[in-house]
């Protein structure tokens, strides 16, 4: 099974639970409608990686930076930086036909994660930043989320369970876009304005 790293040790998530359309400005940039209820999709263990691998069977792929949480005993125990890689053209075709998004979201290496760090602080003080080739592309914090992490967890628990080690991705702020092989990513999670996590990725 694929793993993430926490304090130098390996954790093997059974799944990644993702919420879509959780930042108003991101909804607007993709010309989507604001959903009446939370929109969820899953990424399997096979999607998890710490490398930024371009899906070479496709001509384009989008990045989406997200605050990501490790779940233990049904609660948040650690935080990390995550990239939800998305085949946008494939997703658009699936949405137009009313079909599920797995082909666009759940492919191998589509969930890219930094190392995780234990976290029991104030979730409202967390921010995410993504720089590509030195340029700030995405920046957002929990105040911009339509649904806050505690509300997301409560809703998820109405239809599925978090196994210990599972990951929750909380949505992406505006600024998503295409990337190419060779692009250099710098992902950050900040806490109360200070860098808590910083991870570099190079698209291969």
Secondary structure by P-SEA (a helix, b strand, c coil): cbbbbcccbbbbbcbbbbbccccaaaaaaacccccccbbbbbbccccccccccccccccbbbbbbbbbbbbccccccbbbbbbbccaaaaaaaaaaacccccccccccccbbbccccccccccccbbbbbbcccccccccccccccccaaaaaaaaaccccccccbbbbcccccbbbbbcccbbbbbbccccccccbbbbbbcc
